Amino acid sequence: MRRKLPTLFFAAAFVFCVEIGQSNAQTPDGPTQGDLILRAAETASHTDPAKWDWPVAASDDVRKSVIEGHHSAEELRNIFTTLAWRSGPRWPNDGTKAASPSRASLNAPGFVEPARGFRGLEAFYGSNGYGGVSDRIDKVDILLAHGDRVFVSWIIEGRHTGTLFGFPGDGKLIDVRESSITRYKDGKMLDLYFIADDLALYTQAGGKVSFPDKPDKPGKP
């Protein structure tokens, strides 16, 4: 039995080292984008919005409304998180690069996303408003925050370079509206609802809309 102990010890040590190595390999060497957003949002919650390093997705009107809005610290934290999240890879503004683009750390335990906006189109068409649009920029022009909830609405700008509703990319400009309402808990997203202008996206992708009771006039394209 004594002779087997060293063998068992080294075997266990080997397995332990392998597991540690695998864990390290799966863990980014540094904070993710979600981690950076959480840290910046916490700082923003105790900072005058007029002095914020504003996420680029926020329009001038949104910035003005927040600065003049007399929001609580909780609301300011949630507002900053929402705007940084909507800024996508364009945040942080100072060029700091996260070790990973993951934003999973923004989700609170039990996070749910019942309505998925343009992503919901994928189940029906095999493509969606994200994968089919390149050079995407979100421009938030409406923001309302109260307590643990933040409503935002934005214009998505980009180019139709991938498949949308079955229509191949043609390089044309995409300009459609999408909105969301997020409920937060302790600075993290608890649930998130999207609504998007699917009809506008469909027609801009190349789709045609007709009404049987109102036929097109002769000569009208």
C-alpha positions as CSV (number, residue, x, y, z in Angstrom):
1,M,0.0,0.0,0.0
2,R,2.8,2.4,0.8
3,R,4.4,1.9,-2.6
4,K,1.1,3.0,-4.2
5,L,0.8,6.2,-2.3
6,P,3.5,8.2,-4.3
7,T,1.9,7.0,-7.5
8,L,-1.5,8.1,-6.4
9,F,-0.2,11.4,-5.2
10,F,1.6,12.3,-8.5
11,A,-1.4,11.1,-10.5
12,A,-3.7,13.4,-8.5
13,A,-1.3,16.3,-8.8
14,F,-1.1,15.8,-12.5
15,V,-4.9,15.9,-12.9
16,F,-5.1,19.0,-10.7
17,C,-2.5,20.8,-12.8
18,V,-4.3,19.8,-16.0
19,E,-7.6,21.1,-14.7
20,I,-6.0,24.4,-13.6
21,G,-4.4,24.7,-17.0
22,Q,-7.7,24.2,-18.8
23,S,-9.4,26.7,-16.5
24,N,-6.7,29.3,-17.2
25,A,-6.9,28.6,-20.9
26,Q,-10.7,29.4,-20.9
27,T,-10.3,32.5,-18.7
28,P,-9.3,35.8,-20.5
29,D,-6.1,37.4,-19.3
30,G,-7.7,40.5,-17.9
31,P,-11.2,42.1,-17.6
32,T,-13.9,41.5,-20.2
33,Q,-15.8,44.4,-21.8
34,G,-18.6,43.7,-19.4
35,D,-16.2,44.0,-16.5
36,L,-15.0,47.4,-17.7
37,I,-18.5,48.6,-18.2
38,L,-19.5,47.7,-14.6
39,R,-16.4,49.5,-13.2
40,A,-17.0,52.6,-15.2
41,A,-20.7,52.6,-14.4
42,E,-20.0,52.4,-10.7
43,T,-17.7,55.5,-11.0
44,A,-20.3,57.3,-13.1
45,S,-23.0,56.7,-10.5
46,H,-21.0,59.1,-8.1
47,T,-20.0,61.6,-10.8
48,D,-21.7,64.6,-12.2
49,P,-23.0,63.5,-15.7
50,A,-21.6,66.8,-17.1
51,K,-18.2,65.4,-16.3
52,W,-18.7,61.9,-17.7
53,D,-16.6,60.4,-20.5
54,W,-19.8,59.7,-22.4
55,P,-20.3,56.5,-24.3
56,V,-20.4,57.4,-28.0
57,A,-23.9,55.9,-28.6
58,A,-25.5,58.8,-26.6
59,S,-26.8,61.7,-28.8
60,D,-26.5,65.3,-27.7
61,D,-30.1,65.4,-26.7
62,V,-29.7,62.3,-24.5
63,R,-26.7,63.7,-22.8
64,K,-28.5,66.9,-22.1
65,S,-31.5,65.1,-20.6
66,V,-29.4,63.1,-18.3
67,I,-27.3,66.0,-17.2
68,E,-30.4,68.0,-16.4
69,G,-32.4,65.0,-15.1
70,H,-31.6,64.9,-11.4
71,H,-31.2,61.1,-11.4
72,S,-30.3,59.0,-8.4
73,A,-27.0,57.2,-8.2
74,E,-28.7,53.9,-9.1
75,E,-30.3,55.5,-12.1
76,L,-27.0,57.0,-13.3
77,R,-25.3,53.7,-13.0
78,N,-28.0,52.0,-15.0
79,I,-28.0,54.7,-17.6
80,F,-24.2,54.5,-18.1
81,T,-24.3,50.7,-18.4
82,T,-27.1,50.9,-21.0
83,L,-25.3,53.5,-23.1
84,A,-21.9,51.8,-22.9
85,W,-23.5,48.5,-23.8
86,R,-25.2,50.1,-26.9
87,S,-21.9,51.6,-28.0
88,G,-20.6,48.1,-28.6
89,P,-17.0,47.8,-29.7
90,R,-16.7,51.6,-29.8
91,W,-16.5,51.7,-26.0
92,P,-14.3,52.5,-24.1
93,N,-13.7,55.8,-25.8
94,D,-10.0,56.0,-24.8
95,G,-9.0,53.0,-26.9
96,T,-8.6,50.6,-24.0
97,K,-9.0,47.1,-25.2
98,A,-10.8,44.4,-23.1
99,A,-9.2,41.0,-22.9
100,S,-12.5,39.6,-24.2
101,P,-15.6,41.2,-25.9
102,S,-17.9,39.2,-23.6
103,R,-20.5,41.2,-21.8
104,A,-21.9,38.2,-19.8
105,S,-20.8,39.8,-16.6
106,L,-23.5,42.5,-17.0
107,N,-26.2,39.8,-16.5
108,A,-27.6,39.3,-13.0
109,P,-28.3,35.8,-11.8
110,G,-31.6,34.7,-13.4
111,F,-31.2,37.1,-16.3
112,V,-33.9,36.6,-19.0
113,E,-34.4,38.1,-22.4
114,P,-38.0,37.3,-23.4
115,A,-38.1,39.5,-26.5
116,R,-35.1,39.5,-28.8
117,G,-35.7,42.3,-31.3
118,F,-34.1,41.7,-34.7
119,R,-32.4,38.6,-33.4
120,G,-35.8,36.9,-33.2
121,L,-35.9,37.0,-37.0
122,E,-33.3,34.3,-37.2
123,A,-35.7,31.6,-36.2
124,F,-37.9,32.4,-39.2
125,Y,-35.5,33.5,-41.9
126,G,-32.1,32.0,-41.0
127,S,-30.7,35.5,-40.9
128,N,-31.1,38.6,-38.7
129,G,-30.5,42.3,-38.4
130,Y,-27.2,41.9,-36.8
131,G,-25.3,39.4,-39.0
132,G,-26.7,40.9,-42.1
133,V,-25.6,44.5,-41.3
134,S,-21.9,45.5,-41.3
135,D,-20.3,48.7,-40.0
136,R,-23.2,49.0,-37.6
137,I,-23.5,52.1,-35.4
138,D,-26.3,52.6,-32.8
139,K,-27.4,56.2,-32.2
140,V,-29.4,56.5,-29.0
141,D,-31.7,59.5,-29.3
142,I,-34.4,58.7,-26.6
143,L,-33.7,57.6,-23.0
144,L,-36.0,57.4,-20.0
145,A,-34.8,56.1,-16.6
146,H,-36.7,55.6,-13.4
147,G,-35.7,53.5,-10.5
148,D,-34.4,50.1,-11.7
149,R,-35.6,50.5,-15.3
150,V,-34.1,52.2,-18.4
151,F,-35.9,52.6,-21.7
152,V,-33.8,53.5,-24.7
153,S,-34.5,53.9,-28.4
154,W,-31.9,54.1,-31.1
155,I,-31.3,54.2,-34.9
156,I,-29.2,51.4,-36.3
157,E,-27.1,52.6,-39.2
158,G,-25.0,50.2,-41.3
159,R,-24.6,48.5,-44.7
160,H,-26.6,45.6,-46.0
161,T,-23.8,43.2,-46.7
162,G,-25.2,39.9,-45.4
163,T,-28.4,38.0,-45.9
164,L,-31.6,39.7,-44.6
165,F,-35.0,38.1,-44.9
166,G,-33.4,35.9,-47.6
167,F,-32.3,38.9,-49.6
168,P,-28.5,38.9,-50.4
169,G,-26.4,41.9,-49.4
170,D,-26.4,44.8,-51.8
171,G,-24.3,47.3,-49.9
172,K,-27.1,49.7,-49.4
173,L,-27.6,51.8,-46.3
174,I,-29.7,50.4,-43.5
175,D,-31.4,52.9,-41.2
176,V,-34.0,51.4,-38.8
177,R,-35.2,51.9,-35.3
178,E,-34.9,49.5,-32.4
179,S,-35.8,50.0,-28.7
180,S,-35.3,48.2,-25.4
181,I,-36.4,48.3,-21.8
182,T,-34.0,46.9,-19.2
183,R,-34.6,46.1,-15.5
184,Y,-31.6,46.2,-13.3
185,K,-30.7,44.7,-10.0
186,D,-27.5,45.9,-8.1
187,G,-26.2,47.4,-11.3
188,K,-26.7,44.3,-13.5
189,M,-29.3,43.4,-16.1
190,L,-32.2,41.3,-14.7
191,D,-34.4,41.2,-17.7
192,L,-34.3,42.8,-21.1
193,Y,-37.1,43.4,-23.7
194,F,-36.5,44.5,-27.3
195,I,-38.9,45.8,-30.0
196,A,-37.7,46.6,-33.5
197,D,-39.1,48.0,-36.7
198,D,-39.1,44.7,-38.6
199,L,-41.1,46.1,-41.5
200,A,-38.6,48.9,-42.2
201,L,-35.7,46.4,-42.1
202,Y,-37.6,44.1,-44.5
203,T,-38.4,46.8,-47.0
204,Q,-34.8,48.2,-46.9
205,A,-33.5,44.7,-47.4
206,G,-35.5,44.5,-50.6
207,G,-38.9,43.2,-49.6
208,K,-42.1,44.5,-51.0
209,V,-45.4,45.0,-49.1
210,S,-48.7,44.8,-50.8
211,F,-52.3,45.1,-49.6
212,P,-54.9,43.0,-51.5
213,D,-57.7,45.5,-50.8
214,K,-55.6,48.4,-52.1
215,P,-54.0,47.3,-55.4
216,D,-51.2,49.3,-56.8
217,K,-52.2,52.0,-59.3
218,P,-51.2,51.3,-62.9
219,G,-47.7,52.5,-63.7
220,K,-46.8,52.8,-60.1
221,P,-43.6,50.8,-59.2
